[in-house]
Amino acid sequence: MSKHRVSRRQFLTYTLTGVGGFMAAGMLMPMVRFAIDPVLTAEAGGDFIATPLKISDIKAEPQRVDFSFEQKDAWYTSEVTNTAWVYKDDQDNIIALSPVCKHLGCTVAWGTDKEHPEQFFCPCHFGRYEKDGTNVKGTPPIAPLDVYPLQEKDGLLYLGKAEPRTKEA
């Protein structure tokens, strides 16, 4: 036997502290794992999303292209559908424009205004954009339409995240 004797009070203190610490660790570990797990999970993916549009089908007239992708926000995964207006310009370059009006975020469409059939038109506040996406002076939009970076892969059009342009009317 050791000369140092543990009193009953010390024994209960040590035992309760050990059991309490073990229980606290048992409760905290799942919470820490839950908070850190999405950060540590590696995702394989690219910045460009495939659209159903073939490069050979792109014409000079802007056409609406809807494309979907899976978006993951920490623990929640959802399918998001975006839209782009795609056409070929005079130099045969492919242009992909965002349909989101820079005035209040409404959706623009090509050729829906009877007075200006060769422009993008926002029906919310009668905003107009030229075919290249620049805003028409005297209408509500304050900036040109955003443009999608694009790539060609296996004959299909791939679009990145829409980026703002600095060129104004």
DSSP file (Angstrom, degrees, kcal/mol; ACC not computed):
  #  RESIDUE AA STRUCTURE BP1 BP2  ACC     N-H-->O    O-->H-N    N-H-->O    O-->H-N    TCO  KAPPA ALPHA  PHI   PSI    X-CA   Y-CA   Z-CA
    1    1 A M              0   0    0      0, 0.0     2,-0.2     0, 0.0     4,-0.1   0.000 360.0 360.0 360.0 148.1    0.0    0.0    0.0
    2    2 A S        -     0   0    0      2,-0.2     0, 0.0     1,-0.1     0, 0.0  -0.511 360.0-131.3 -83.6 155.2    1.1    3.5   -0.7
    3    3 A K  S    S+     0   0    0     -2,-0.2     2,-0.8     1,-0.1    -1,-0.1   0.759  91.8  79.8 -76.6 -23.8    1.6    5.9    2.2
    4    4 A H  S    S-     0   0    0      2,-0.0     2,-0.4     0, 0.0    -2,-0.2  -0.756  73.0-160.0 -87.4 112.9   -0.4    8.5    0.4
    5    5 A R        -     0   0    0     -2,-0.8     2,-0.5    -4,-0.1    -2,-0.1  -0.734  10.7-135.5 -95.8 140.7   -4.0    7.7    1.0
    6    6 A V        -     0   0    0     -2,-0.4     2,-0.0     4,-0.0    -2,-0.0  -0.821  22.2-134.2 -94.5 127.2   -6.8    9.0   -1.2
    7    7 A S     >  -     0   0    0     -2,-0.5     4,-2.4     1,-0.1     5,-0.2  -0.299  22.3-110.0 -75.4 165.5   -9.8   10.3    0.7
    8    8 A R  H  > S+     0   0    0      1,-0.2     4,-2.2     2,-0.2     5,-0.2   0.888 119.7  52.5 -62.3 -39.3  -13.3    9.3   -0.2
    9    9 A R  H  > S+     0   0    0      2,-0.2     4,-2.2     1,-0.2    -1,-0.2   0.910 109.9  47.7 -64.6 -44.0  -13.9   12.9   -1.4
   10   10 A Q  H  > S+     0   0    0      2,-0.2     4,-2.8     1,-0.2     5,-0.2   0.904 110.2  53.2 -64.0 -41.3  -10.8   13.0   -3.6
   11   11 A F  H  X S+     0   0    0     -4,-2.4     4,-2.5     1,-0.2    -2,-0.2   0.927 111.1  45.4 -60.6 -45.5  -11.8    9.6   -5.1
   12   12 A L  H  X S+     0   0    0     -4,-2.2     4,-2.8     2,-0.2     5,-0.3   0.887 112.5  51.7 -65.1 -38.9  -15.3   10.9   -6.0
   13   13 A T  H  X S+     0   0    0     -4,-2.2     4,-2.3     2,-0.2    -2,-0.2   0.942 112.9  44.5 -62.3 -47.6  -13.8   14.1   -7.4
   14   14 A Y  H  X S+     0   0    0     -4,-2.8     4,-2.4     2,-0.2    -2,-0.2   0.914 115.8  47.6 -62.7 -43.5  -11.3   12.2   -9.6
   15   15 A T  H  X S+     0   0    0     -4,-2.5     4,-2.7    -5,-0.2     5,-0.2   0.941 114.0  45.1 -66.0 -47.7  -14.0    9.7  -10.8
   16   16 A L  H  X S+     0   0    0     -4,-2.8     4,-2.6     1,-0.2     5,-0.2   0.877 113.1  51.3 -65.9 -36.5  -16.6   12.3  -11.6
   17   17 A T  H  X S+     0   0    0     -4,-2.3     4,-2.4    -5,-0.3    -1,-0.2   0.928 112.7  46.0 -64.8 -44.4  -14.0   14.5  -13.4
   18   18 A G  H  X S+     0   0    0     -4,-2.4     4,-2.3     2,-0.2    -2,-0.2   0.932 115.7  44.6 -63.7 -47.0  -12.9   11.6  -15.5
   19   19 A V  H  X S+     0   0    0     -4,-2.7     4,-2.4     2,-0.2    -2,-0.2   0.913 114.5  49.7 -65.5 -42.3  -16.4   10.4  -16.3
   20   20 A G  H  X S+     0   0    0     -4,-2.6     4,-2.4    -5,-0.2    -2,-0.2   0.902 111.6  48.5 -62.9 -41.7  -17.5   14.0  -17.1
   21   21 A G  H  X S+     0   0    0     -4,-2.4     4,-2.4     2,-0.2    -1,-0.2   0.904 111.3  50.1 -64.2 -41.6  -14.5   14.6  -19.4
   22   22 A F  H  X S+     0   0    0     -4,-2.3     4,-2.0     2,-0.2    -2,-0.2   0.915 112.7  46.4 -63.9 -43.0  -15.2   11.3  -21.2
   23   23 A M  H  X S+     0   0    0     -4,-2.4     4,-1.6     2,-0.2    -2,-0.2   0.889 111.7  51.3 -67.2 -39.5  -18.8   12.2  -21.7
   24   24 A A  H  X S+     0   0    0     -4,-2.4     4,-2.5     2,-0.2    -2,-0.2   0.915 110.8  48.3 -64.0 -42.3  -18.0   15.7  -22.9
   25   25 A A  H  X S+     0   0    0     -4,-2.4     4,-2.3     1,-0.2    -1,-0.2   0.892 108.6  54.9 -64.1 -38.8  -15.5   14.4  -25.4
   26   26 A G  H  < S+     0   0    0     -4,-2.0    -1,-0.2     1,-0.2    -2,-0.2   0.827 113.9  40.9 -63.9 -31.6  -18.1   11.9  -26.6
   27   27 A M  H  X S+     0   0    0     -4,-1.6     4,-0.8     2,-0.1    -2,-0.2   0.843 116.6  47.7 -83.7 -35.3  -20.5   14.7  -27.2
   28   28 A L  H  X S+     0   0    0     -4,-2.5     4,-2.6     1,-0.2     5,-0.2   0.840  98.6  66.7 -77.4 -33.8  -18.1   17.2  -28.7
   29   29 A M  H  X S+     0   0    0     -4,-2.3     4,-2.6     1,-0.2     5,-0.2   0.913 101.7  46.5 -59.8 -46.4  -16.3   14.9  -31.2
   30   30 A P  H  > S+     0   0    0      0, 0.0     4,-2.4     0, 0.0    -1,-0.2   0.878 113.1  51.3 -62.9 -34.1  -19.4   14.4  -33.5
   31   31 A M  H  X S+     0   0    0     -4,-0.8     4,-1.9     2,-0.2    -2,-0.2   0.916 111.7  45.8 -67.6 -42.3  -20.0   18.1  -33.4
   32   32 A V  H  X S+     0   0    0     -4,-2.6     4,-2.2     2,-0.2     5,-0.3   0.924 113.8  49.1 -65.2 -44.1  -16.4   18.9  -34.4
   33   33 A R  H  X S+     0   0    0     -4,-2.6     4,-2.4    -5,-0.2    -2,-0.2   0.911 110.4  51.4 -61.4 -42.4  -16.5   16.2  -37.1
   34   34 A F  H  < S+     0   0    0     -4,-2.4    -1,-0.2     1,-0.2    -2,-0.2   0.866 113.5  44.9 -62.6 -37.8  -19.8   17.6  -38.4
   35   35 A A  H  < S+     0   0    0     -4,-1.9     4,-0.3     1,-0.2    -1,-0.2   0.841 121.6  35.6 -76.7 -34.3  -18.4   21.2  -38.6
   36   36 A I  H >X S+     0   0    0     -4,-2.2     4,-1.6    -5,-0.2     3,-0.7   0.738  94.9  83.7 -94.3 -24.9  -15.1   20.3  -40.2
   37   37 A D  H 3X S+     0   0    0     -4,-2.4     4,-1.2    -5,-0.3     3,-0.3   0.867  89.8  49.0 -53.3 -48.6  -16.1   17.4  -42.6
   38   38 A P  H 34 S+     0   0    0      0, 0.0    -1,-0.3     0, 0.0    -2,-0.1   0.844 110.0  53.7 -63.0 -29.9  -17.3   19.5  -45.5
   39   39 A V  H <4 S+     0   0    0     -3,-0.7    -2,-0.2    -4,-0.3    -3,-0.1   0.874 111.6  44.0 -69.9 -36.5  -14.1   21.6  -45.4
   40   40 A L  H  < S+     0   0    0     -4,-1.6     2,-0.4    -3,-0.3    -1,-0.2   0.626  89.0 102.8 -85.1 -13.9  -11.9   18.6  -45.6
   41   41 A T     <  -     0   0    0     -4,-1.2     2,-0.4    -5,-0.2    -4,-0.0  -0.573  67.0-140.7 -74.9 124.7  -13.8   16.8  -48.3
   42   42 A A        -     0   0    0     -2,-0.4     2,-0.5     2,-0.0    -2,-0.1  -0.718  14.1-156.8 -87.5 133.2  -12.1   17.1  -51.7
   43   43 A E        -     0   0    0     -2,-0.4     2,-0.6     2,-0.1    -2,-0.0  -0.919   7.1-145.5-111.7 134.1  -14.3   17.6  -54.7
   44   44 A A        +     0   0    0     -2,-0.5     2,-0.3     2,-0.0    -2,-0.0  -0.868  48.8 113.2 -95.7 125.0  -13.3   16.8  -58.2
   45   45 A G        -     0   0    0     -2,-0.6     2,-0.2     0, 0.0    -2,-0.1  -0.960  50.3-122.1-178.7 164.4  -14.8   19.2  -60.7
   46   46 A G        -     0   0    0     -2,-0.3    -2,-0.0     2,-0.3     0, 0.0  -0.616  25.6-116.0-115.0 176.4  -14.0   21.9  -63.1
   47   47 A D  S    S+     0   0    0     -2,-0.2     2,-0.4     2,-0.0   114,-0.1   0.608  93.4  75.6 -85.5 -13.5  -15.0   25.5  -63.6
   48   48 A F        -     0   0    0    112,-0.1     2,-0.4   110,-0.0    -2,-0.3  -0.822  65.3-154.6-108.5 141.7  -16.8   24.8  -66.9
   49   49 A I  E     -A  159   0A   0    110,-3.0   110,-2.6    -2,-0.4     2,-0.2  -0.924  21.2-118.0-116.8 135.1  -20.2   23.2  -67.3
   50   50 A A  E     -A  158   0A   0     -2,-0.4    18,-0.2   108,-0.2   108,-0.2  -0.458  25.7-158.9 -71.4 139.2  -21.3   21.3  -70.4
   51   51 A T  E     -     0   0A   0    106,-2.3   106,-0.2     2,-0.2    16,-0.1  -0.762  27.4-119.3-108.9 162.3  -24.3   22.7  -72.2
   52   52 A P  E    S+     0   0A   0      0, 0.0     2,-0.4     0, 0.0    15,-0.1   0.518  82.2 107.5 -77.6  -2.3  -26.5   20.7  -74.6
   53   53 A L  E     -     0   0A   0    104,-0.2   104,-2.2     2,-0.0     2,-0.3  -0.621  63.8-141.2 -84.9 128.6  -25.6   23.0  -77.5
   54   54 A K  E >   -A  156   0A   0     -2,-0.4     3,-1.2   102,-0.2     4,-0.3  -0.625  16.9-127.5 -82.5 145.6  -23.2   21.8  -80.2
   55   55 A I  G >  S+     0   0    0    100,-2.5     3,-1.4    -2,-0.3    -1,-0.1   0.874 109.8  58.4 -59.1 -38.2  -20.7   24.3  -81.5
   56   56 A S  G 3  S+     0   0    0     99,-0.4    -1,-0.3     1,-0.3   100,-0.1   0.697 100.2  58.2 -67.4 -18.5  -21.9   23.6  -85.1
   57   57 A D  G <  S+     0   0    0     -3,-1.2     2,-0.4     2,-0.1    -1,-0.3   0.483  78.3 109.5 -90.0  -3.0  -25.4   24.6  -84.2
   58   58 A I    <   -     0   0    0     -3,-1.4     2,-0.2    -4,-0.3    29,-0.1  -0.613  48.1-178.9 -79.5 128.5  -24.5   28.1  -83.0
   59   59 A K        -     0   0    0      2,-0.4    29,-2.1    -2,-0.4     4,-0.1  -0.508  43.7 -96.2-116.0-177.3  -25.7   30.8  -85.5
   60   60 A A  S    S+     0   0    0     27,-0.2    30,-0.1    -2,-0.2    -2,-0.0   0.754 103.5  81.8 -74.5 -25.5  -25.5   34.6  -85.8
   61   61 A E  S    S-     0   0    0     26,-0.1    -2,-0.4     1,-0.1    25,-0.1  -0.702  94.6-110.6 -81.4 127.1  -29.0   34.9  -84.2
   62   62 A P        -     0   0    0      0, 0.0     2,-0.4     0, 0.0    25,-0.2  -0.314  38.1-167.1 -58.8 135.3  -28.8   34.7  -80.3
   63   63 A Q  E     -C   86   0B   0     23,-2.4    23,-2.6    -4,-0.1     2,-0.3  -0.968  21.8-114.7-127.7 144.8  -30.3   31.6  -79.0
   64   64 A R  E     -C   85   0B   0     -2,-0.4     2,-0.5    21,-0.2    21,-0.2  -0.586  29.3-170.1 -80.0 133.2  -31.2   30.7  -75.4
   65   65 A V  E     -C   84   0B   0     19,-2.9    19,-2.1    -2,-0.3     2,-0.4  -0.985   4.9-161.7-127.1 120.7  -29.3   27.8  -73.9
   66   66 A D  E     +C   83   0B   0     -2,-0.5     2,-0.3    17,-0.2    17,-0.2  -0.855  13.9 177.8 -99.9 136.0  -30.3   26.3  -70.5
   67   67 A F  E     -C   82   0B   0     15,-2.5    15,-3.1    -2,-0.4     2,-0.3  -0.997  12.0-152.9-139.9 144.4  -27.7   24.3  -68.6
   68   68 A S  E     +C   81   0B   0     -2,-0.3     2,-0.3   -18,-0.2    13,-0.2  -0.841  14.4 171.3-118.5 152.5  -27.9   22.5  -65.3
   69   69 A F  E     -C   80   0B   0     11,-2.2    11,-3.1    -2,-0.3     2,-0.5  -0.981  36.5-103.4-152.9 159.5  -25.2   21.6  -62.7
   70   70 A E  E     -C   79   0B   0     -2,-0.3     2,-0.5     9,-0.2     9,-0.2  -0.751  32.9-162.7 -88.5 127.5  -25.1   20.2  -59.2
   71   71 A Q  E     -C   78   0B   0      7,-3.6     7,-2.8    -2,-0.5     2,-0.6  -0.940   1.1-159.1-112.9 130.5  -24.2   22.8  -56.6
   72   72 A K  E     -C   77   0B   0     -2,-0.5     2,-0.7     5,-0.2     5,-0.2  -0.939   9.2-175.5-114.9 119.9  -23.0   21.8  -53.2
   73   73 A D  E >   -C   76   0B   0      3,-3.2     3,-2.6    -2,-0.6     2,-0.7  -0.887  64.9 -69.9-112.1  96.6  -23.3   24.1  -50.2
   74   74 A A  T 3  S-     0   0    0     -2,-0.7     0, 0.0     1,-0.3     0, 0.0  -0.401 122.0  -5.3  55.5-100.1  -21.6   22.4  -47.3
   75   75 A W  T 3  S+     0   0    0     -2,-0.7     2,-0.5    -3,-0.1    -1,-0.3   0.552 120.8  83.3 -99.9  -8.7  -24.0   19.5  -46.6
   76   76 A Y  E <   -C   73   0B   0     -3,-2.6    -3,-3.2     2,-0.0     2,-0.5  -0.851  55.9-168.4-106.3 125.2  -26.8   20.5  -49.0
   77   77 A T  E     +C   72   0B   0     -2,-0.5     2,-0.3    -5,-0.2    -5,-0.2  -0.932  13.7 168.5-111.6 132.2  -26.7   19.5  -52.7
   78   78 A S  E     -C   71   0B   0     -7,-2.8    -7,-3.6    -2,-0.5     2,-0.6  -0.956  35.1-116.6-139.3 158.4  -29.1   21.0  -55.2
   79   79 A E  E     -C   70   0B   0     -2,-0.3     2,-0.4    -9,-0.2    -9,-0.2  -0.860  31.3-164.1 -98.1 126.8  -29.4   21.1  -59.0
   80   80 A V  E     -C   69   0B   0    -11,-3.1   -11,-2.2    -2,-0.6     2,-0.5  -0.898   6.4-154.5-113.3 136.9  -29.2   24.6  -60.4
   81   81 A T  E     -C   68   0B   0     -2,-0.4     2,-0.3   -13,-0.2   -13,-0.2  -0.955  15.5-177.9-112.9 125.9  -30.3   25.6  -63.9
   82   82 A N  E     -C   67   0B   0    -15,-3.1   -15,-2.5    -2,-0.5     2,-0.3  -0.734  12.6-143.0-114.6 167.2  -28.7   28.7  -65.5
   83   83 A T  E     -C   66   0B   0     -2,-0.3     2,-0.3   -17,-0.2   -17,-0.2  -0.953  13.8-177.2-131.1 148.9  -29.4   30.3  -68.9
   84   84 A A  E     -C   65   0B   0    -19,-2.1   -19,-2.9    -2,-0.3     2,-0.6  -0.987  24.6-134.1-140.8 151.2  -27.1   32.0  -71.5
   85   85 A W  E     -CD  64  97B   0     12,-2.7    12,-3.0    -2,-0.3     2,-0.4  -0.947  33.7-171.2-103.9 118.8  -27.8   33.7  -74.8
   86   86 A V  E     +CD  63  96B   0    -23,-2.6   -23,-2.4    -2,-0.6     2,-0.3  -0.904  16.4 141.9-119.9 137.9  -25.3   32.4  -77.3
   87   87 A Y  E     - D   0  95B   0      8,-2.1     8,-3.2    -2,-0.4     2,-0.4  -0.967  44.9-107.0-158.9 170.4  -24.4   33.5  -80.8
   88   88 A K  E     - D   0  94B   0    -29,-2.1     6,-0.2    -2,-0.3     2,-0.0  -0.912  33.1-143.9-105.6 134.4  -21.6   34.0  -83.3
   89   89 A D    >   -     0   0    0      4,-2.6     3,-1.8    -2,-0.4   -28,-0.0  -0.140  38.9 -82.1 -84.7-172.7  -20.4   37.5  -84.0
   90   90 A D  T 3  S+     0   0    0      1,-0.3    -1,-0.1     2,-0.1   -30,-0.0   0.772 130.7  53.1 -63.8 -27.8  -19.2   38.9  -87.4
   91   91 A Q  T 3  S-     0   0    0      2,-0.1    -1,-0.3     1,-0.0     3,-0.1   0.263 120.3-108.8 -90.3  11.3  -15.7   37.5  -86.8
   92   92 A D  S <  S+     0   0    0     -3,-1.8     2,-0.3     1,-0.3    -2,-0.1   0.707  71.8 145.2  67.9  22.2  -17.2   34.0  -86.2
   93   93 A N        -     0   0    0      1,-0.0    -4,-2.6     0, 0.0     2,-0.4  -0.702  51.7-120.3 -86.9 143.2  -16.3   34.3  -82.4
   94   94 A I  E     -D   88   0B   0     -2,-0.3     2,-0.4    -6,-0.2    -6,-0.2  -0.713  28.2-166.9 -86.1 132.0  -18.8   32.6  -80.0
   95   95 A I  E     -D   87   0B   0     -8,-3.2    -8,-2.1    -2,-0.4     2,-0.5  -0.971   6.2-169.9-119.9 132.2  -20.3   35.0  -77.5
   96   96 A A  E     -D   86   0B   0     -2,-0.4    52,-3.0    52,-0.4     2,-0.3  -0.974  10.8-169.9-125.1 116.8  -22.3   33.8  -74.5
   97   97 A L  E     -DE  85 147B   0    -12,-3.0   -12,-2.7    -2,-0.5    50,-0.2  -0.817  23.0-120.3-110.2 145.1  -24.2   36.5  -72.5
   98   98 A S        -     0   0    0     48,-2.9   -14,-0.2    -2,-0.3    48,-0.1  -0.578  15.6-141.9 -75.6 142.4  -25.9   36.2  -69.1
   99   99 A P        +     0   0    0      0, 0.0     9,-3.2     0, 0.0     2,-0.6   0.343  65.8 114.2 -87.4   9.0  -29.6   37.0  -69.3
  100  100 A V  B     -G  107   0C   0      7,-0.2    46,-0.4    46,-0.1     7,-0.2  -0.710  67.3-130.2 -88.8 117.6  -29.6   38.9  -65.9
  101  101 A C     >  -     0   0    0      5,-3.3     4,-1.2    -2,-0.6    -1,-0.0  -0.383   5.7-140.8 -64.9 138.8  -30.4   42.6  -66.3
  102  102 A K  T  4 S+     0   0    0     41,-0.4    40,-0.2     2,-0.2    -1,-0.1   0.450  92.8  66.8 -82.4  -0.6  -27.8   44.9  -64.6
  103  103 A H  T  4 S-     0   0    0     38,-0.1    -1,-0.1     3,-0.1    -3,-0.0   0.963 131.3 -21.7 -81.3 -65.4  -30.6   47.2  -63.5
  104  104 A L  T  4 S-     0   0    0      2,-0.0    -2,-0.2     0, 0.0    -3,-0.0   0.245  93.7 -96.1-132.9  12.1  -32.6   45.1  -61.0
  105  105 A G  S  < S+     0   0    0     -4,-1.2    -3,-0.1     1,-0.2     0, 0.0   0.663  71.0 147.3  85.1  15.9  -31.7   41.5  -61.9
  106  106 A C        -     0   0    0     -6,-0.1    -5,-3.3     1,-0.1     2,-0.5  -0.194  54.5 -96.4 -72.5 176.0  -34.7   40.7  -64.1
  107  107 A T  B     -G  100   0C   0     -7,-0.2     2,-0.2    -6,-0.0    -7,-0.2  -0.855  34.6-151.5-102.3 127.4  -34.3   38.3  -67.1
  108  108 A V        -     0   0    0     -9,-3.2     2,-0.3    -2,-0.5    14,-0.2  -0.603   9.1-162.5 -92.8 156.5  -33.7   39.8  -70.5
  109  109 A A  E >   -H  121   0D   0     12,-1.9    12,-2.8    -2,-0.2     3,-0.5  -0.961  22.9-106.9-136.9 155.4  -34.7   38.1  -73.8
  110  110 A W  E 3  S-H  120   0D   0     -2,-0.3    10,-0.2    10,-0.2     8,-0.1  -0.682  91.7  -7.4 -86.4 130.2  -33.7   38.5  -77.4
  111  111 A G  T 3  S+     0   0    0      8,-2.2    -1,-0.2    -2,-0.4     9,-0.1   0.703  86.9 124.5  68.4  24.4  -36.1   40.2  -79.8
  112  112 A T    <   +     0   0    0     -3,-0.5     2,-0.6     7,-0.3    -1,-0.1   0.608  51.6  84.2 -92.5 -11.1  -39.2   40.5  -77.6
  113  113 A D        -     0   0    0      3,-0.4     3,-0.4     6,-0.4     6,-0.2  -0.828  67.8-154.4 -91.8 120.6  -39.6   44.3  -77.9
  114  114 A K  S    S+     0   0    0     -2,-0.6    -1,-0.1     1,-0.2    -2,-0.0   0.810  94.2  51.3 -66.0 -29.9  -41.6   45.0  -81.1
  115  115 A E  S    S+     0   0    0      1,-0.3    -1,-0.2     2,-0.1    -2,-0.0   0.779 124.0  27.8 -76.7 -26.4  -40.0   48.5  -81.5
  116  116 A H    >   +     0   0    0     -3,-0.4     3,-1.1     1,-0.1    -3,-0.4  -0.620  68.1 163.4-134.3  72.9  -36.5   47.1  -81.2
  117  117 A P  T 3  S+     0   0    0      0, 0.0    -1,-0.1     0, 0.0    -3,-0.1   0.657  72.5  60.7 -71.1 -14.5  -36.5   43.5  -82.4
  118  118 A E  T 3  S+     0   0    0     -8,-0.1    13,-0.3    -7,-0.1     2,-0.3  -0.033  98.1  72.1-102.4  31.6  -32.7   43.3  -82.8
  119  119 A Q  S <  S-     0   0    0     -3,-1.1    -8,-2.2    -6,-0.2    -6,-0.4  -0.934  85.5-103.5-138.4 160.8  -31.9   44.0  -79.1
  120  120 A F  E     -HI 110 129D   0      9,-2.4     9,-2.2    -2,-0.3     2,-0.4  -0.690  42.3-157.8 -80.7 141.0  -32.1   42.3  -75.8
  121  121 A F  E     -HI 109 128D   0    -12,-2.8   -12,-1.9    -2,-0.3     7,-0.2  -0.978  16.9-155.7-130.8 134.2  -35.1   43.6  -73.8
  122  122 A C  E  >> - I   0 127D   0      5,-3.1     5,-1.1    -2,-0.4     4,-0.8  -0.935   7.0-162.9-106.0 114.1  -35.9   43.6  -70.1
  123  123 A P  T  45S+     0   0    0      0, 0.0    -1,-0.1     0, 0.0   -15,-0.1   0.656  76.8  74.7 -74.0 -14.3  -39.7   43.8  -69.6
  124  124 A C  T  45S-     0   0    0      1,-0.2   -16,-0.0   -17,-0.2    -2,-0.0   0.956 124.7  -4.4 -64.1 -51.1  -39.5   44.9  -65.9
  125  125 A H  T  45S-     0   0    0     -3,-0.3    -1,-0.2     2,-0.0    -3,-0.0   0.043 103.8 -99.2-134.3  25.1  -38.4   48.5  -66.6
  126  126 A F  T  <5 +     0   0    0     -4,-0.8     2,-0.2     1,-0.2    -2,-0.0   0.851  61.6 169.2  60.7  40.1  -38.0   48.6  -70.4
  127  127 A G  E   < -I  122   0D   0     -5,-1.1    -5,-3.1    12,-0.2     2,-0.3  -0.548  14.7-159.8 -79.7 148.6  -34.2   48.2  -70.3
  128  128 A R  E     -I  121   0D   0      8,-0.3     8,-2.2    -7,-0.2     2,-0.3  -0.967  11.5-170.9-134.1 149.2  -32.5   47.4  -73.6
  129  129 A Y  E     -IJ 120 135D   0     -9,-2.2    -9,-2.4    -2,-0.3     6,-0.2  -0.981  26.2-117.1-133.6 145.5  -29.1   46.0  -74.6
  130  130 A E    >   -     0   0    0      4,-3.1     3,-1.9    -2,-0.3   -10,-0.1  -0.208  43.3 -94.2 -69.5 172.2  -27.4   45.8  -78.0
  131  131 A K  T 3  S+     0   0    0    -13,-0.3    -1,-0.1     1,-0.3   -12,-0.1   0.835 127.2  55.7 -60.3 -33.1  -26.7   42.4  -79.5
  132  132 A D  T 3  S-     0   0    0      2,-0.1    -1,-0.3     1,-0.1   -13,-0.0   0.461 122.8-105.2 -81.2   1.0  -23.2   42.5  -78.1
  133  133 A G  S <  S+     0   0    0     -3,-1.9    12,-2.8     1,-0.3     2,-0.2   0.401  73.2 140.2  95.2  -2.2  -24.6   43.0  -74.6
  134  134 A T        -     0   0    0     10,-0.2    -4,-3.1     1,-0.1    -1,-0.3  -0.530  56.8-110.4 -75.8 142.6  -23.8   46.7  -74.2
  135  135 A N  B     -J  129   0D   0     -6,-0.2     2,-0.4    -2,-0.2    -6,-0.2  -0.443  27.0-119.2 -74.3 144.2  -26.5   48.7  -72.5
  136  136 A V    >   -     0   0    0     -8,-2.2     3,-1.5    -2,-0.1    -8,-0.3  -0.704  32.0-113.3 -84.8 128.8  -28.4   51.3  -74.5
  137  137 A K  T 3  S+     0   0    0     -2,-0.4    -1,-0.1     1,-0.2     5,-0.1  -0.297 100.1  31.9 -60.7 143.2  -28.0   54.9  -73.3
  138  138 A G  T 3  S+     0   0    0      1,-0.4    -1,-0.2     3,-0.1    -2,-0.0   0.439  99.3  99.5  88.4  -0.6  -31.2   56.4  -71.9
  139  139 A T  S <  S-     0   0    0     -3,-1.5    -1,-0.4     2,-0.2   -12,-0.2  -0.803  87.2-101.6-114.0 162.0  -32.6   53.0  -70.6
  140  140 A P  S    S+     0   0    0      0, 0.0   -13,-0.1     0, 0.0   -14,-0.1   0.767  85.7 102.1 -58.1 -34.0  -32.4   51.8  -67.0
  141  141 A P        -     0   0    0      0, 0.0    -2,-0.2     0, 0.0    -3,-0.1  -0.247  50.6-165.7 -58.7 138.4  -29.4   49.3  -67.2
  142  142 A I        +     0   0    0    -40,-0.2   -39,-0.1     1,-0.1    -5,-0.0   0.505  68.2  23.8-100.5  -6.8  -26.3   50.9  -65.8
  143  143 A A  S    S-     0   0    0     25,-0.1   -41,-0.4    26,-0.0    25,-0.1  -0.968  87.5 -89.2-152.2 162.4  -23.8   48.3  -67.2
  144  144 A P        -     0   0    0      0, 0.0    21,-0.3     0, 0.0   -10,-0.2  -0.284  55.9 -84.4 -71.5 162.5  -23.5   45.8  -70.0
  145  145 A L        -     0   0    0    -12,-2.8   -44,-0.1     1,-0.1    20,-0.1  -0.333  50.2-103.6 -63.3 146.7  -24.6   42.2  -69.6
  146  146 A D        -     0   0    0    -46,-0.4   -48,-2.9    18,-0.1     2,-0.4  -0.345  34.8-137.0 -67.6 155.0  -22.2   39.8  -68.0
  147  147 A V  B     -EF  97 163B   0     16,-2.6    16,-2.9   -50,-0.2   -50,-0.2  -0.925   5.3-132.8-119.4 142.0  -20.3   37.4  -70.3
  148  148 A Y        -     0   0    0    -52,-3.0   -52,-0.4    -2,-0.4     2,-0.2  -0.778  19.1-128.9 -90.1 131.3  -19.7   33.7  -69.8
  149  149 A P        -     0   0    0      0, 0.0    11,-2.8     0, 0.0     2,-0.3  -0.558  37.9-161.4 -69.2 147.6  -16.1   32.4  -70.5
  150  150 A L  E     -B  159   0A   0      9,-0.2     2,-0.3    -2,-0.2     9,-0.2  -0.922  21.6-171.4-137.6 159.5  -16.4   29.4  -72.8
  151  151 A Q  E     -B  158   0A   0      7,-2.3     7,-2.9    -2,-0.3     2,-0.5  -0.964  20.5-131.6-141.2 156.3  -14.6   26.4  -74.1
  152  152 A E  E     +B  157   0A   0     -2,-0.3     2,-0.3     5,-0.2     5,-0.2  -0.952  30.5 166.9-110.3 132.0  -15.2   23.8  -76.8
  153  153 A K  E >   -B  156   0A   0      3,-2.1     3,-2.0    -2,-0.5    -2,-0.1  -0.948  68.6 -13.3-147.9 123.2  -14.8   20.2  -75.8
  154  154 A D  T 3  S-     0   0    0     -2,-0.3     3,-0.1     1,-0.3    -1,-0.0   0.812 125.8 -57.7  55.8  33.4  -16.0   17.2  -77.9
  155  155 A G  T 3  S+     0   0    0      1,-0.3  -100,-2.5  -101,-0.1   -99,-0.4   0.460 115.3 111.6  80.6   0.5  -18.0   19.5  -80.1
  156  156 A L  E <  S-AB  54 153A   0     -3,-2.0    -3,-2.1  -102,-0.2     2,-0.5  -0.736  70.2-114.0-107.2 157.3  -20.1   20.8  -77.2
  157  157 A L  E     - B   0 152A   0   -104,-2.2  -106,-2.3    -2,-0.3     2,-0.4  -0.764  27.5-165.3 -89.7 129.3  -20.1   24.3  -75.7
  158  158 A Y  E     -AB  50 151A   0     -7,-2.9    -7,-2.3    -2,-0.5     2,-0.4  -0.955   5.7-159.1-114.5 134.4  -18.9   24.5  -72.1
  159  159 A L  E     -AB  49 150A   0   -110,-2.6  -110,-3.0    -2,-0.4    -9,-0.2  -0.905   2.6-159.1-117.6 143.0  -19.6   27.7  -70.0
  160  160 A G        -     0   0    0    -11,-2.8     2,-0.3    -2,-0.4  -112,-0.1  -0.103  48.6 -52.9 -95.7-160.5  -17.8   29.0  -66.9
  161  161 A K        -     0   0    0   -114,-0.1    -1,-0.2     1,-0.1   -14,-0.1  -0.628  66.1-101.1 -81.4 136.1  -19.1   31.4  -64.3
  162  162 A A        -     0   0    0     -2,-0.3   -14,-0.2   -14,-0.2    -1,-0.1  -0.274  39.4-159.8 -59.3 137.8  -20.5   34.7  -65.7
  163  163 A E  B     -F  147   0B   0    -16,-2.9   -16,-2.6    -3,-0.0   -65,-0.1  -0.950  17.4-114.3-122.6 140.2  -18.1   37.6  -65.4
  164  164 A P        -     0   0    0      0, 0.0     2,-0.3     0, 0.0   -18,-0.1  -0.372  26.2-141.5 -70.4 151.0  -18.9   41.4  -65.5
  165  165 A R        -     0   0    0    -21,-0.3   -19,-0.0     2,-0.1     0, 0.0  -0.778   7.9-151.5-108.4 157.6  -17.6   43.5  -68.3
  166  166 A T        +     0   0    0     -2,-0.3     2,-0.5   -23,-0.1    -1,-0.1   0.608  64.6 105.5-102.1 -15.1  -16.3   47.1  -68.0
  167  167 A K        -     0   0    0      2,-0.1     2,-0.3   -24,-0.0    -2,-0.1  -0.545  51.5-176.6 -71.6 119.1  -17.3   48.2  -71.5
  168  168 A E              0   0    0     -2,-0.5   -34,-0.1   -34,-0.1   -25,-0.1  -0.755 360.0 360.0-114.3 162.6  -20.3   50.5  -71.3
  169  169 A A              0   0    0     -2,-0.3   -32,-0.2   -34,-0.1    -2,-0.1   0.466 360.0 360.0 -76.5 360.0  -22.4   52.3  -73.8
